[in-house]
Amino acid sequence: MATVALTACGSKPVAPPVIPADLLTPCAGWQGPVPSSEGQFARAALAEKTGRLCANEKLASIGEIVSAR
């Protein structure tokens, strides 16, 4: 139905960009229990930071693919 609406606007439909499947997979963050010690908190914080950096890199790559069209 959306394709019909887009073609009704007058422009030719454009194929969506090809996004590699690995860019659509989630990035792991802290998977353990709620940290109860300073060491666990440090490991959890590092895992969360690593996961967020991974996600941000993937989003930047997707943005480049989409804007290149």
C-alpha positions as CSV (number, residue, x, y, z in Angstrom):
1,M,0.0,0.0,0.0
2,A,2.8,2.4,0.8
3,T,4.3,1.8,-2.7
4,V,1.1,2.8,-4.3
5,A,1.0,6.0,-2.2
6,L,4.6,6.8,-3.2
7,T,4.0,6.2,-6.9
8,A,0.8,8.3,-6.7
9,C,2.9,11.3,-5.8
10,G,4.5,11.3,-9.2
11,S,8.1,10.3,-8.6
12,K,9.3,6.8,-9.6
13,P,9.8,4.5,-6.6
14,V,13.4,4.1,-5.5
15,A,14.7,0.8,-4.2
16,P,15.7,1.0,-0.6
17,P,19.4,1.0,0.2
18,V,21.0,-2.4,0.9
19,I,22.1,-2.5,4.5
20,P,24.4,-5.4,5.4
21,A,22.8,-7.8,7.9
22,D,25.7,-7.4,10.4
23,L,24.8,-3.7,10.8
24,L,21.3,-4.7,11.9
25,T,22.3,-7.0,14.7
26,P,22.2,-5.7,18.3
27,C,25.4,-4.9,20.2
28,A,25.9,-6.6,23.5
29,G,26.0,-4.5,26.7
30,W,26.2,-5.7,30.3
31,Q,24.5,-9.0,30.5
32,G,25.2,-9.8,34.2
33,P,23.3,-9.1,37.4
34,V,23.1,-5.7,39.0
35,P,26.7,-4.9,40.1
36,S,27.2,-5.3,43.8
37,S,30.9,-4.4,44.0
38,E,33.2,-1.7,42.6
39,G,34.9,-4.3,40.3
40,Q,31.5,-5.5,38.9
41,F,30.4,-1.9,38.4
42,A,33.6,-1.2,36.5
43,R,33.1,-4.3,34.3
44,A,29.5,-3.4,33.7
45,A,30.3,0.2,32.8
46,L,33.0,-0.9,30.3
47,A,30.6,-3.4,28.8
48,E,27.9,-0.7,28.4
49,K,30.4,1.7,26.9
50,T,31.7,-1.0,24.4
51,G,28.1,-1.8,23.4
52,R,27.2,1.8,22.9
53,L,30.3,2.5,20.8
54,C,29.5,-0.6,18.7
55,A,25.9,0.7,18.2
56,N,27.1,4.2,17.3
57,E,29.6,2.8,14.8
58,K,26.8,0.8,13.2
59,L,24.5,3.8,13.1
60,A,27.2,5.9,11.5
61,S,27.8,3.3,8.8
62,I,24.1,3.0,8.1
63,G,23.9,6.8,7.9
64,E,26.7,6.8,5.3
65,I,25.0,4.1,3.2
66,V,21.6,6.0,3.3
67,S,23.1,9.4,2.6
68,A,25.2,8.1,-0.3
69,R,22.0,7.5,-2.3
